[in-house]
């Protein structure tokens, strides 16, 4: 019975507010109706507010976040187009691999897992190869919990001939991201992260420089086509059948985000991050990323000596109905990841940390009890 109390502390899917669940439970609206058009347009305006843009056009796809990543490539690439891709985790590598499959000439900046790219590395690459037309960067790398310095990167790319595309699937809604002010050309994200609804919607915000590159693109496309999507948006509808129920739920979570205020949402995530990071260090655990490049969405923790990640995850789930994530790729079994993204409050973090401490003690790891004092001090500091 109590499996229904299961709590997700993974980087996605994230917990869903009850008011959004109610929207999902309703009978679907006809997607070509005036009622749905009003909801759909409300969502597109709400997406602009979250990305802090009035210039870019937001598109909503019925797809995963990876679908939005592929949509970017399908709309801006041409054969052998020069691409620069930053790789410091699984999802940065995914975008680079996808671009190569599309026939792009991809130059990679590869970094150790958990390490952020330095803006000067991107500047050097752009100066060395002035034919680069597209730069792919992951904002918050879900696999490691590292954040790339997006504002500084955007300034550098803006002064080049390249278009900057950002995978903000995990980071958007959790940390400051200002599309217009920073000069970002493309952002992609997904519904199951900071937007607090189940997987199934992907978003792409497209700025003018990206549109210019889109007009030059030589690749065929149909479902992903921005031109089709823009024409449909002008007609107050979608190019193809959308996930009506998820979009109705999105309207509700966008309302919740606007009610909290985007800056307050950033502050809440910063507080949850700091409480998590400082508390697990106080317990005696080691973090994967430095404080200077730590995500407010996900914290990656190295497994303690003598224990296995599988043990920790299984016992947390069995005893406390709390689900945390393993590492990915080469980090599988070496780290575990705690999500603090979306519909998450201070109580959730305290509950999760308390359960983690008891789990570690039960498995034979000596937890420093001072972590509770550190948690309380951090909570007060960032409240």
BARO-894133 format. One record per residue (C-alpha): x, y, z; residue in one letter; residue number from 1. Coordinates in Angstrom, 1 decimal. Example, Ala and Ser with C-alpha at 12.3 -4.5 7.8 and 13.67 -1.06 7.14 Angstrom:
REM BARO-894133
ATOM       c1       c2       c3   type   seq
ATOM     12.3     -4.5      7.8      A     1
ATOM     13.7     -1.1      7.1      S     2
END
This chain:
REM BARO-894133
ATOM       c1       c2       c3   type   seq
ATOM      0.0      0.0      0.0      X     1
ATOM      2.7      2.5      0.9      X     2
ATOM      4.3      2.3     -2.4      X     3
ATOM      1.9      5.1     -3.2      X     4
ATOM      4.0      7.2     -0.8      X     5
ATOM      7.1      6.7     -2.9      X     6
ATOM      9.1      9.9     -3.2      X     7
ATOM     11.4     10.7     -6.1      X     8
ATOM     14.6     12.4     -5.3      X     9
ATOM     16.1     11.8     -8.8      X    10
ATOM     16.9     14.4    -11.5      X    11
ATOM     13.7     13.5    -13.3      X    12
ATOM     10.9     12.7    -13.3      X    13
ATOM     10.4     15.1    -10.4      X    14
ATOM      7.4     15.2     -8.0      X    15
ATOM      4.2     16.6     -9.4      X    16
ATOM      1.9     19.0     -7.6      X    17
ATOM     -1.6     17.7     -6.8      X    18
ATOM     -3.2     20.5     -8.7      X    19
ATOM     -1.3     19.4    -11.8      X    20
ATOM     -2.3     15.8    -11.2      X    21
ATOM     -5.9     16.9    -11.1      X    22
ATOM     -5.5     18.5    -14.6      X    23
ATOM     -4.0     15.2    -15.9      X    24
ATOM     -7.0     13.3    -14.6      X    25
ATOM     -9.6     15.3    -16.5      X    26
ATOM    -11.0     14.3    -19.9      X    27
ATOM     -8.9     15.7    -22.7      X    28
ATOM    -10.0     18.7    -24.7      X    29
ATOM    -10.2     18.6    -28.5      X    30
ATOM     -6.9     20.0    -29.6      X    31
ATOM     -8.4     22.1    -32.4      X    32
ATOM    -10.9     23.8    -30.1      X    33
ATOM    -10.9     27.5    -29.0      X    34
ATOM    -10.7     26.3    -25.3      X    35
ATOM     -7.4     24.4    -26.0      X    36
ATOM     -6.0     27.2    -28.1      X    37
ATOM     -6.4     29.6    -25.1      X    38
ATOM     -4.5     27.1    -22.8      X    39
ATOM     -1.8     26.5    -25.4      X    40
ATOM     -1.2     30.2    -26.0      X    41
ATOM     -1.1     30.8    -22.2      X    42
ATOM      1.6     28.2    -22.0      X    43
ATOM      3.7     29.7    -24.7      X    44
ATOM      3.6     33.0    -23.0      X    45
ATOM      4.4     31.3    -19.7      X    46
ATOM      7.5     29.7    -21.2      X    47
ATOM      8.7     33.0    -22.3      X    48
ATOM      8.5     34.3    -18.8      X    49
ATOM     10.5     31.3    -17.4      X    50
ATOM     13.3     31.8    -19.9      X    51
ATOM     13.2     35.6    -19.5      X    52
ATOM     12.7     36.3    -23.2      X    53
ATOM     10.3     38.4    -25.2      X    54
ATOM     12.3     38.0    -28.4      X    55
ATOM     12.5     34.2    -28.8      X    56
ATOM      9.6     32.0    -30.0      X    57
ATOM      8.9     29.0    -27.7      X    58
ATOM      7.8     25.7    -29.4      X    59
ATOM      6.1     22.8    -27.5      X    60
ATOM      6.7     19.3    -28.8      X    61
ATOM      5.2     16.1    -27.8      X    62
ATOM      8.5     14.4    -27.2      X    63
ATOM     11.3     13.9    -24.6      X    64
ATOM     14.0     16.5    -24.1      X    65
ATOM     16.2     14.5    -26.5      X    66
ATOM     13.5     15.2    -29.1      X    67
ATOM     14.0     18.9    -28.6      X    68
ATOM     17.8     18.4    -29.0      X    69
ATOM     17.3     16.6    -32.3      X    70
ATOM     14.8     19.3    -33.4      X    71
ATOM     17.6     21.9    -33.0      X    72
ATOM     19.9     19.9    -35.2      X    73
ATOM     17.3     19.1    -37.8      X    74
ATOM     16.5     22.8    -38.1      X    75
ATOM     19.9     24.5    -38.2      X    76
ATOM     22.4     21.9    -39.6      X    77
ATOM     23.6     21.4    -43.1      X    78
ATOM     26.0     18.7    -44.3      X    79
ATOM     29.6     19.3    -42.9      X    80
ATOM     28.5     22.4    -40.9      X    81
ATOM     31.1     23.1    -38.2      X    82
ATOM     29.9     22.5    -34.7      X    83
ATOM     31.7     23.0    -31.3      X    84
ATOM     30.3     20.8    -28.5      X    85
ATOM     31.2     21.0    -24.8      X    86
ATOM     31.2     17.5    -23.2      X    87
ATOM     31.5     17.0    -19.5      X    88
ATOM     28.9     14.3    -19.0      X    89
ATOM     26.5     11.9    -20.7      X    90
ATOM     24.1     14.5    -22.1      X    91
ATOM     26.8     16.8    -23.6      X    92
ATOM     28.2     13.7    -25.3      X    93
ATOM     24.7     12.8    -26.5      X    94
ATOM     24.3     16.1    -28.3      X    95
ATOM     27.7     15.9    -30.0      X    96
ATOM     27.0     12.3    -31.1      X    97
ATOM     23.7     13.3    -32.5      X    98
ATOM     25.3     16.2    -34.5      X    99
ATOM     27.8     13.8    -36.0      X   100
ATOM     25.0     11.4    -37.0      X   101
ATOM     23.5     14.4    -38.9      X   102
ATOM     26.7     14.8    -40.8      X   103
ATOM     28.1     17.8    -38.9      X   104
ATOM     31.8     18.3    -38.5      X   105
ATOM     32.0     18.3    -34.7      X   106
ATOM     34.9     19.7    -32.7      X   107
ATOM     34.7     18.5    -29.0      X   108
ATOM     35.9     20.1    -25.8      X   109
ATOM     36.0     17.1    -23.5      X   110
ATOM     36.4     17.5    -19.8      X   111
ATOM     36.6     15.2    -16.8      X   112
ATOM     33.2     14.2    -15.3      X   113
ATOM     32.2     16.9    -12.8      X   114
ATOM     34.4     19.6    -14.2      X   115
ATOM     32.9     22.8    -15.8      X   116
ATOM     34.2     24.2    -19.0      X   117
ATOM     36.3     27.4    -18.8      X   118
ATOM     34.9     30.2    -21.0      X   119
ATOM     38.4     30.8    -22.4      X   120
ATOM     38.4     27.2    -23.8      X   121
ATOM     35.4     28.1    -25.9      X   122
ATOM     36.9     31.5    -26.9      X   123
ATOM     40.1     29.8    -28.0      X   124
ATOM     38.2     27.2    -30.1      X   125
ATOM     36.1     29.9    -31.8      X   126
ATOM     39.2     32.0    -32.6      X   127
ATOM     41.1     28.9    -33.9      X   128
ATOM     38.2     27.8    -36.2      X   129
ATOM     36.2     30.8    -37.4      X   130
ATOM     34.0     28.4    -39.5      X   131
ATOM     32.2     27.1    -36.5      X   132
ATOM     28.5     27.9    -36.9      X   133
ATOM     26.9     26.2    -33.9      X   134
ATOM     28.0     25.8    -30.3      X   135
ATOM     26.3     23.1    -28.2      X   136
ATOM     26.5     23.5    -24.4      X   137
ATOM     24.8     21.7    -21.5      X   138
ATOM     23.7     24.2    -18.8      X   139
ATOM     23.3     21.7    -15.9      X   140
ATOM     24.8     18.3    -16.7      X   141
ATOM     22.4     15.9    -15.2      X   142
ATOM     24.8     13.0    -15.0      X   143
ATOM     27.3     14.8    -12.8      X   144
ATOM     25.6     17.8    -11.2      X   145
ATOM     28.1     20.3    -12.8      X   146
ATOM     27.0     23.7    -14.2      X   147
ATOM     28.7     25.4    -17.0      X   148
ATOM     29.3     29.2    -16.8      X   149
ATOM     26.5     30.0    -19.3      X   150
ATOM     26.4     33.8    -19.0      X   151
ATOM     30.2     34.1    -19.8      X   152
ATOM     29.9     31.5    -22.6      X   153
ATOM     27.0     33.4    -24.1      X   154
ATOM     29.0     36.7    -24.2      X   155
ATOM     31.8     35.0    -26.0      X   156
ATOM     29.6     33.2    -28.6      X   157
ATOM     27.6     36.4    -29.2      X   158
ATOM     30.7     38.1    -30.4      X   159
ATOM     31.4     35.3    -33.0      X   160
ATOM     29.5     34.2    -36.1      X   161
ATOM     28.2     31.1    -34.2      X   162
ATOM     24.8     30.3    -32.8      X   163
ATOM     24.6     29.2    -29.2      X   164
ATOM     22.3     26.3    -28.4      X   165
ATOM     21.8     25.4    -24.7      X   166
ATOM     20.5     22.2    -23.2      X   167
ATOM     18.7     23.5    -20.2      X   168
ATOM     16.6     20.4    -19.7      X   169
ATOM     17.6     20.1    -16.0      X   170
ATOM     18.8     23.7    -15.2      X   171
ATOM     15.9     25.8    -16.4      X   172
ATOM     13.7     26.9    -13.6      X   173
ATOM     16.3     26.0    -11.0      X   174
ATOM     19.0     28.5    -11.6      X   175
ATOM     19.3     32.0    -13.2      X   176
ATOM     19.1     31.8    -17.0      X   177
ATOM     18.3     35.0    -18.9      X   178
ATOM     17.9     34.3    -22.6      X   179
ATOM     17.5     37.9    -23.9      X   180
ATOM     19.9     39.6    -21.5      X   181
ATOM     22.7     37.0    -22.0      X   182
ATOM     22.2     36.7    -25.7      X   183
ATOM     21.4     33.0    -25.9      X   184
ATOM     20.1     31.9    -29.3      X   185
ATOM     18.4     28.5    -28.6      X   186
ATOM     17.3     26.9    -25.3      X   187
ATOM     15.8     23.4    -25.0      X   188
ATOM     14.1     21.9    -21.9      X   189
ATOM     11.7     19.2    -20.9      X   190
ATOM      8.5     18.8    -18.9      X   191
ATOM      9.7     16.3    -16.2      X   192
ATOM     12.3     18.6    -14.6      X   193
ATOM     11.7     22.1    -13.2      X   194
ATOM      8.3     22.3    -14.9      X   195
ATOM      7.0     19.7    -12.5      X   196
ATOM      4.9     17.5    -14.7      X   197
ATOM      5.5     14.0    -16.1      X   198
ATOM      7.7     13.3    -19.1      X   199
ATOM      6.2     13.8    -22.6      X   200
ATOM      6.7     17.5    -23.5      X   201
ATOM      9.8     19.1    -24.9      X   202
ATOM     10.4     22.8    -25.4      X   203
ATOM     12.6     24.9    -27.7      X   204
ATOM     13.0     28.6    -27.5      X   205
ATOM     14.3     30.0    -30.8      X   206
ATOM     15.9     33.4    -31.2      X   207
ATOM     16.6     35.5    -34.3      X   208
ATOM     20.2     34.3    -35.0      X   209
ATOM     18.9     30.7    -34.8      X   210
ATOM     16.2     31.6    -37.3      X   211
ATOM     18.8     33.0    -39.7      X   212
ATOM     20.7     29.7    -39.5      X   213
ATOM     17.5     27.7    -39.9      X   214
ATOM     16.8     29.5    -43.2      X   215
ATOM     20.2     28.3    -44.5      X   216
ATOM     19.7     24.7    -43.3      X   217
ATOM     19.7     22.1    -46.0      X   218
ATOM     18.3     19.1    -44.1      X   219
ATOM     14.8     17.7    -44.6      X   220
ATOM     12.5     17.7    -41.6      X   221
ATOM      8.8     17.4    -41.0      X   222
ATOM      7.7     16.8    -37.4      X   223
ATOM     10.4     19.0    -36.0      X   224
ATOM     10.2     21.8    -38.5      X   225
ATOM     10.2     25.3    -36.9      X   226
ATOM      8.6     26.9    -39.9      X   227
ATOM      5.6     24.6    -39.6      X   228
ATOM      5.5     25.1    -35.9      X   229
ATOM      5.7     28.9    -36.2      X   230
ATOM      2.9     29.0    -38.8      X   231
ATOM      0.7     26.8    -36.5      X   232
ATOM      1.4     29.1    -33.6      X   233
ATOM      0.3     32.1    -35.6      X   234
ATOM     -2.9     30.2    -36.2      X   235
ATOM     -3.2     29.6    -32.4      X   236
ATOM     -2.7     25.9    -32.7      X   237
ATOM     -0.1     23.2    -33.1      X   238
ATOM      1.3     21.7    -36.3      X   239
ATOM      0.5     18.1    -35.1      X   240
ATOM     -1.5     16.4    -32.4      X   241
ATOM     -0.2     17.6    -29.0      X   242
ATOM     -0.4     15.9    -25.6      X   243
ATOM     -3.4     17.9    -24.5      X   244
ATOM     -3.4     16.6    -21.0      X   245
ATOM      0.2     17.4    -20.3      X   246
ATOM     -0.2     20.9    -21.7      X   247
ATOM     -3.2     21.5    -19.5      X   248
ATOM     -1.1     20.4    -16.5      X   249
ATOM      1.7     22.7    -17.8      X   250
ATOM     -0.6     25.7    -17.6      X   251
ATOM     -1.1     24.9    -13.9      X   252
ATOM      2.6     24.4    -13.0      X   253
ATOM      3.5     27.6    -15.0      X   254
ATOM      0.9     29.4    -12.9      X   255
ATOM      2.5     28.0     -9.7      X   256
ATOM      6.0     29.1    -10.9      X   257
ATOM      4.7     32.6    -11.7      X   258
ATOM      3.0     32.8     -8.3      X   259
ATOM      6.2     32.0     -6.5      X   260
ATOM      8.2     34.3     -8.8      X   261
ATOM     11.2     33.1    -10.9      X   262
ATOM     13.8     34.7     -8.7      X   263
ATOM     12.2     33.2     -5.6      X   264
ATOM     12.2     29.8     -7.4      X   265
ATOM     16.0     30.3     -8.0      X   266
ATOM     16.6     31.1     -4.4      X   267
ATOM     14.6     28.1     -3.2      X   268
ATOM     16.7     25.8     -5.3      X   269
ATOM     19.9     27.4     -4.2      X   270
ATOM     18.8     26.8     -0.5      X   271
ATOM     17.9     23.2     -1.2      X   272
ATOM     21.3     22.7     -2.9      X   273
ATOM     23.3     24.2     -0.1      X   274
ATOM     21.4     22.3      2.6      X   275
ATOM     22.0     19.0      0.7      X   276
ATOM     25.7     19.6     -0.2      X   277
ATOM     26.8     20.9      3.2      X   278
ATOM     24.8     18.2      5.1      X   279
ATOM     26.2     15.3      3.2      X   280
ATOM     29.8     16.6      3.6      X   281
ATOM     29.1     17.0      7.3      X   282
ATOM     28.0     13.4      7.4      X   283
ATOM     31.4     12.4      6.1      X   284
ATOM     30.7     11.9      2.4      X   285
ATOM     32.5     13.4     -0.6      X   286
ATOM     31.0     15.4     -3.4      X   287
ATOM     31.8     15.0     -7.1      X   288
ATOM     31.7     18.7     -8.1      X   289
ATOM     33.2     21.8     -6.6      X   290
ATOM     31.0     24.4     -4.9      X   291
ATOM     31.8     26.9     -7.6      X   292
ATOM     30.2     24.7    -10.4      X   293
ATOM     27.5     22.8     -8.5      X   294
ATOM     24.0     22.5     -9.9      X   295
ATOM     21.0     23.7     -7.9      X   296
ATOM     19.0     20.8     -9.5      X   297
ATOM     21.1     17.7     -8.6      X   298
ATOM     23.9     16.8     -6.2      X   299
ATOM     26.3     14.0     -7.1      X   300
ATOM     27.9     12.2     -4.1      X   301
ATOM     30.8      9.7     -4.2      X   302
ATOM     30.0      6.3     -2.7      X   303
ATOM     31.6      5.8      0.7      X   304
ATOM     34.3      3.2      1.1      X   305
ATOM     33.0     -0.3      1.9      X   306
ATOM     29.5      0.3      0.5      X   307
ATOM     28.0     -0.1     -2.9      X   308
ATOM     25.6      2.4     -4.5      X   309
ATOM     23.2     -0.4     -5.2      X   310
ATOM     23.0     -1.2     -1.4      X   311
ATOM     22.3      2.4     -0.5      X   312
ATOM     19.6      2.9     -3.2      X   313
ATOM     17.9     -0.4     -2.5      X   314
ATOM     17.7      0.2      1.3      X   315
ATOM     16.5      3.8      0.9      X   316
ATOM     13.7      2.5     -1.4      X   317
ATOM     12.9     -0.5      0.8      X   318
ATOM     12.9      1.2      4.2      X   319
ATOM     11.8      4.8      3.3      X   320
ATOM     10.2      4.7     -0.1      X   321
ATOM     12.7      7.2     -1.3      X   322
ATOM     14.3      6.8     -4.7      X   323
ATOM     17.7      8.3     -5.6      X   324
ATOM     19.7      7.9     -8.8      X   325
ATOM     22.8      5.9     -9.6      X   326
ATOM     25.6      7.3    -11.7      X   327
ATOM     25.6      7.0    -15.4      X   328
ATOM     28.1      5.6    -17.9      X   329
ATOM     31.5      5.4    -16.4      X   330
ATOM     30.2      6.8    -13.1      X   331
ATOM     27.6      4.0    -12.6      X   332
ATOM     28.2      2.4     -9.2      X   333
ATOM     30.7      5.2     -8.3      X   334
ATOM     28.3      8.0     -7.3      X   335
ATOM     24.7      8.4     -6.3      X   336
ATOM     22.6     11.5     -7.2      X   337
ATOM     20.1     13.3     -5.1      X   338
ATOM     17.6     15.5     -7.0      X   339
ATOM     16.3     18.7     -5.4      X   340
ATOM     14.5     20.0     -8.4      X   341
ATOM     11.0     21.3     -9.1      X   342
ATOM      8.2     20.6     -6.6      X   343
ATOM     10.5     20.1     -3.6      X   344
ATOM     10.5     22.0     -0.3      X   345
ATOM     12.8     22.2      2.8      X   346
ATOM     10.8     19.4      4.5      X   347
ATOM     11.5     17.0      1.6      X   348
ATOM     15.2     17.6      1.8      X   349
ATOM     15.3     17.2      5.6      X   350
ATOM     13.3     13.9      5.2      X   351
ATOM     15.6     12.6      2.5      X   352
ATOM     18.8     13.5      4.4      X   353
ATOM     17.6     12.0      7.6      X   354
ATOM     16.6      8.8      5.8      X   355
ATOM     20.0      8.7      4.0      X   356
ATOM     21.9      9.2      7.4      X   357
ATOM     19.9      6.3      9.0      X   358
ATOM     20.4      4.1      5.9      X   359
ATOM     24.2      4.7      5.9      X   360
ATOM     24.3      3.9      9.7      X   361
ATOM     22.4      0.7      9.1      X   362
ATOM     24.9     -0.3      6.4      X   363
ATOM     27.8      0.2      8.7      X   364
ATOM     29.0      3.7      7.8      X   365
ATOM     29.6      6.1     10.8      X   366
ATOM     27.6      9.3     10.1      X   367
ATOM     28.8     12.4     11.9      X   368
ATOM     25.8     13.6     13.9      X   369
ATOM     26.8     17.3     13.4      X   370
ATOM     25.2     17.2     10.0      X   371
ATOM     21.9     18.2     11.6      X   372
ATOM     23.4     21.4     13.0      X   373
ATOM     25.0     22.1      9.6      X   374
ATOM     21.6     21.7      8.0      X   375
ATOM     19.9     24.0     10.4      X   376
ATOM     22.6     26.7     10.1      X   377
ATOM     22.4     26.5      6.3      X   378
ATOM     18.6     26.7      6.2      X   379
ATOM     18.7     29.9      8.3      X   380
ATOM     21.5     31.4      6.2      X   381
ATOM     19.7     30.9      2.9      X   382
ATOM     16.1     31.5      4.1      X   383
END
